[in-house]
Amino acid sequence: MLIYILKMSSEDALNESNLKLDYLVLKQAIRDLASKDNTKSDEAFDYFHSEHFALLCERVLLDRKVILKSVVALTDYPLVSRKKLANSMAKEIDKKIFS
């Protein structure tokens, strides 16, 4: 990885790092949404409806409406199922980041 970064321009490396950070923020928000801590879950739900999330979607070229639909659907599941689905979503994000 280090050799790859050295071959890239510093701007490209910064953009790639920022992209990974954005995906990690998304991953954590999904996990927080499935938290048994109601405050954390509510804050995550609010995040998905925020301007910050809209900007993240623009940066990483995600369809915000599709994500919001998934988030709302996820909240309809019981906690155990929600956690399993959130972990599956997190694994998919990992594949995107580290592929």
DRENZA-982127 format. One line per field, with one value per atom (N, C-alpha, C): residue number from 1; residue in one letter; x negated, y, z. Coordinates in pm, whole numbers, plus 50000, padded with zeros to 5 digits. Layout:
N
nr (NUM  ...)
rest (A  ...)
px (X  ...)
py (Y  ...)
pz (Z  ...)
***
This chain:
99
nr (1  1  1  2  2  2  3  3  3  4  4  4  5  5  5  6  6  6  7  7  7  8  8  8  9  9  9  10  10  10  11  11  11  12  12  12  13  13  13  14  14  14  15  15  15  16  16  16  17  17  17  18  18  18  19  19  19  20  20  20  21  21  21  22  22  22  23  23  23  24  24  24  25  25  25  26  26  26  27  27  27  28  28  28  29  29  29  30  30  30  31  31  31  32  32  32  33  33  33  34  34  34  35  35  35  36  36  36  37  37  37  38  38  38  39  39  39  40  40  40  41  41  41  42  42  42  43  43  43  44  44  44  45  45  45  46  46  46  47  47  47  48  48  48  49  49  49  50  50  50  51  51  51  52  52  52  53  53  53  54  54  54  55  55  55  56  56  56  57  57  57  58  58  58  59  59  59  60  60  60  61  61  61  62  62  62  63  63  63  64  64  64  65  65  65  66  66  66  67  67  67  68  68  68  69  69  69  70  70  70  71  71  71  72  72  72  73  73  73  74  74  74  75  75  75  76  76  76  77  77  77  78  78  78  79  79  79  80  80  80  81  81  81  82  82  82  83  83  83  84  84  84  85  85  85  86  86  86  87  87  87  88  88  88  89  89  89  90  90  90  91  91  91  92  92  92  93  93  93  94  94  94  95  95  95  96  96  96  97  97  97  98  98  98  99  99  99)
rest (M  M  M  L  L  L  I  I  I  Y  Y  Y  I  I  I  L  L  L  K  K  K  M  M  M  S  S  S  S  S  S  E  E  E  D  D  D  A  A  A  L  L  L  N  N  N  E  E  E  S  S  S  N  N  N  L  L  L  K  K  K  L  L  L  D  D  D  Y  Y  Y  L  L  L  V  V  V  L  L  L  K  K  K  Q  Q  Q  A  A  A  I  I  I  R  R  R  D  D  D  L  L  L  A  A  A  S  S  S  K  K  K  D  D  D  N  N  N  T  T  T  K  K  K  S  S  S  D  D  D  E  E  E  A  A  A  F  F  F  D  D  D  Y  Y  Y  F  F  F  H  H  H  S  S  S  E  E  E  H  H  H  F  F  F  A  A  A  L  L  L  L  L  L  C  C  C  E  E  E  R  R  R  V  V  V  L  L  L  L  L  L  D  D  D  R  R  R  K  K  K  V  V  V  I  I  I  L  L  L  K  K  K  S  S  S  V  V  V  V  V  V  A  A  A  L  L  L  T  T  T  D  D  D  Y  Y  Y  P  P  P  L  L  L  V  V  V  S  S  S  R  R  R  K  K  K  K  K  K  L  L  L  A  A  A  N  N  N  S  S  S  M  M  M  A  A  A  K  K  K  E  E  E  I  I  I  D  D  D  K  K  K  K  K  K  I  I  I  F  F  F  S  S  S)
px (49918  50000  49914  49807  49721  49659  49613  49553  49657  49778  49886  49912  49916  49941  49826  49703  49589  49591  49646  49655  49767  49863  49974  49933  49997  49972  50028  49980  50029  50178  50226  50369  50451  50403  50473  50477  50366  50360  50457  50462  50555  50699  50731  50867  50905  50811  50839  50859  50779  50794  50927  50964  51093  51210  51198  51303  51318  51206  51211  51273  51236  51294  51446  51490  51634  51705  51648  51709  51707  51600  51595  51699  51724  51830  51965  51988  52113  52127  52020  52021  52056  51994  52022  52165  52214  52352  52451  52423  52509  52504  52385  52373  52443  52427  52494  52645  52693  52838  52892  52809  52850  52812  52771  52729  52849  52823  52929  52941  52844  52850  52942  53061  53160  53111  53034  52982  52890  52801  52707  52782  52880  52959  53037  53095  53170  53078  52958  52863  52818  52800  52762  52875  52998  53113  53119  53097  53095  52983  52867  52754  52791  52862  52899  52997  53056  53146  53082  52952  52883  52818  52781  52708  52568  52509  52378  52382  52487  52500  52523  52601  52625  52493  52408  52278  52189  52192  52115  52159  52288  52340  52292  52289  52238  52091  52013  51868  51838  51912  51881  51976  52057  52146  52246  52308  52414  52549  52648  52784  52845  52857  52904  53043  53131  53267  53270  53186  53180  53127  53023  52967  53073  53143  53246  53357  53394  53497  53449  53323  53265  53257  53222  53211  53348  53449  53584  53628  53600  53636  53561  53435  53354  53413  53462  53517  53647  53710  53834  53809  53685  53652  53630  53652  53618  53466  53423  53284  53185  53210  53116  53102  53212  53209  53142  53172  53112  52960  52912  52767  52704  52768  52716  52712  52819  52823  52722  52707  52609  52468  52440  52308  52285  52388  52376  52349  52418  52397  52254  52207  52071  51967  51991  51899  51895  52009  52013  51935  51945  51868  51719  51681  51540  51489  51571  51532  51506  51590  51577  51449  51421  51305  51174  51169  51043  51027  51105  51091  50995)
py (49881  50000  50125  50125  50242  50274  50171  50192  50251  50200  50250  50398  50436  50575  50664  50615  50695  50720  50628  50645  50742  50760  50850  50992  51087  51225  51246  51346  51371  51404  51468  51499  51372  51280  51152  51073  51073  51001  51062  51193  51262  51230  51232  51200  51057  50964  50825  50810  50878  50873  50932  51043  51105  51015  50949  50856  50743  50688  50581  50631  50752  50808  50824  50871  50886  50752  50649  50516  50464  50495  50453  50526  50653  50727  50662  50628  50562  50428  50352  50223  50239  50335  50355  50403  50488  50535  50419  50327  50210  50123  50103  50024  50094  50226  50301  50292  50287  50275  50147  50044  49914  49898  50006  50000  49978  49908  49892  50018  50109  50239  50330  50357  50433  50572  50636  50769  50761  50664  50647  50613  50527  50488  50608  50687  50806  50908  50926  51021  50974  50844  50789  50810  50786  50808  50954  51045  51188  51221  51157  51181  51149  51038  50999  51098  51183  51285  51424  51429  51557  51602  51729  51785  51723  51688  51624  51492  51416  51290  51315  51416  51450  51483  51557  51592  51469  51380  51256  51178  51168  51094  51156  51288  51355  51322  51325  51300  51159  51061  50921  50865  50953  50918  50808  50824  50732  50797  50717  50766  50780  50902  50929  50870  50880  50830  50679  50608  50462  50426  50497  50472  50500  50613  50649  50544  50494  50389  50265  50229  50114  50138  50260  50295  50284  50337  50330  50185  50107  49964  49892  49927  49863  49889  50009  50043  49969  49912  49837  49697  49650  49516  49515  49399  49386  49402  49433  49466  49360  49234  49128  49120  49124  49120  49246  49359  49486  49481  49425  49413  49323  49211  49120  49188  49257  49327  49441  49513  49622  49567  49452  49391  49346  49296  49259  49382  49489  49614  49665  49655  49700  49618  49488  49403  49445  49482  49528  49658  49744  49869  49838  49744  49703  49653  49576  49527  49645  49744  49863  49939  49953  50030  49959  49831  49758  49668  49693  49610  49673)
pz (50000  50000  50000  50079  50088  49952  49880  49748  49654  49661  49576  49604  49729  49765  49719  49728  49685  49535  49459  49314  49275  49360  49332  49366  49304  49343  49483  49549  49686  49684  49580  49570  49553  49469  49452  49583  49654  49781  49881  49884  49975  49938  49810  49766  49801  49784  49818  49968  50047  50193  50236  50176  50209  50171  50059  50016  50117  50162  50261  50392  50431  50554  50541  50425  50404  50415  50357  50367  50511  50584  50724  50809  50778  50847  50818  50692  50654  50727  50731  50799  50947  51014  51156  51179  51091  51105  51092  51001  50986  51112  51165  51289  51405  51413  51520  51508  51387  51365  51426  51429  51483  51631  51694  51834  51926  52037  52137  52222  52212  52278  52194  52246  52170  52130  52216  52184  52063  52064  51953  51824  51835  51719  51662  51751  51707  51641  51697  51638  51500  51485  51355  51254  51298  51210  51165  51259  51226  51128  51147  51057  50913  50893  50757  50693  50771  50718  50718  50743  50756  50626  50624  50512  50501  50615  50614  50537  50560  50488  50339  50307  50167  50097  50165  50108  50093  50191  50181  50058  50038  49922  49791  49785  49665  49643  49749  49737  49690  49741  49707  49601  49544  49433  49469  49586  49629  49609  49579  49565  49705  49750  49886  49912  49815  49833  49855  49783  49798  49937  49981  50114  50221  50208  50307  50312  50196  50191  50266  50248  50318  50468  50505  50647  50715  50651  50708  50718  50615  50619  50731  50749  50854  50992  51015  51146  51178  51076  51098  51154  51146  51194  51344  51408  51550  51567  51687  51714  51666  51696  51659  51506  51437  51290  51235  51296  51254  51266  51375  51396  51289  51258  51156  51020  50986  50857  50852  50961  50966  50949  51010  50993  50849  50786  50644  50558  50588  50513  50537  50659  50692  50615  50601  50525  50378  50324  50185  50168  50266  50262  50270  50356  50364  50229  50160  50027  49933  49941  49856  49889  50017  50060  50028  50059  50054  49932  49830  49708  49609)
***
